[in-house]
């Protein structure tokens, strides 16, 4: 029951968000926020700079 109620409200949220996006101007710029590089490096047992280097490599691909 809880998931069904959440689903109904989330569907309405998505509908309103889509309408708002479609009725707005196209942005002149965007920002990319890289997240998880330090966490990835830690999981690999490496220094945080390793994660940043790997994140940069993946972004260029």
C-alpha positions in Angstrom: 0.0 0.0 0.0 2.8 2.4 1.0 4.6 1.8 -2.4 1.4 2.3 -4.3 0.7 5.7 -2.6 4.3 6.7 -3.3 4.0 5.7 -6.9 0.9 7.8 -7.4 2.5 10.9 -5.9 5.7 10.3 -7.8 3.9 10.0 -11.1 2.2 13.3 -10.4 5.6 14.9 -9.5 7.1 13.6 -12.8 4.2 15.0 -14.8 4.5 18.4 -13.2 8.2 18.5 -13.6 8.0 17.5 -17.3 5.5 20.2 -18.0 7.7 22.8 -16.2 10.8 21.7 -18.2 9.0 21.7 -21.5 7.7 25.2 -20.9 11.0 26.7 -19.9 13.9 28.1 -21.9 16.8 26.0 -23.1 19.8 26.7 -20.8 22.8 28.5 -22.1 25.2 26.4 -20.1 25.2 23.3 -17.9 27.4 22.1 -15.1 28.8 18.6 -14.6 29.3 17.6 -11.0 31.7 14.7 -10.7 30.8 12.6 -7.7 32.2 9.4 -6.3 35.8 9.6 -7.4 37.2 9.7 -3.9 34.8 6.8 -2.9 35.8 4.8 -5.9 39.5 5.2 -5.1 39.0 4.2 -1.5 37.2 1.0 -2.6 40.2 0.2 -4.9 42.6 0.9 -2.0 44.1 3.9 -3.8 44.7 7.5 -3.0 41.9 10.0 -3.8 43.9 11.5 -6.7 43.7 8.1 -8.4 39.9 8.4 -8.4 40.0 11.9 -9.9 42.4 10.7 -12.7 40.1 7.8 -13.5 37.0 10.1 -13.5 38.7 12.4 -15.9 39.7 9.5 -18.2 36.1 8.2 -18.2 34.7 11.7 -19.0 36.9 12.0 -22.1 35.7 8.7 -23.5 
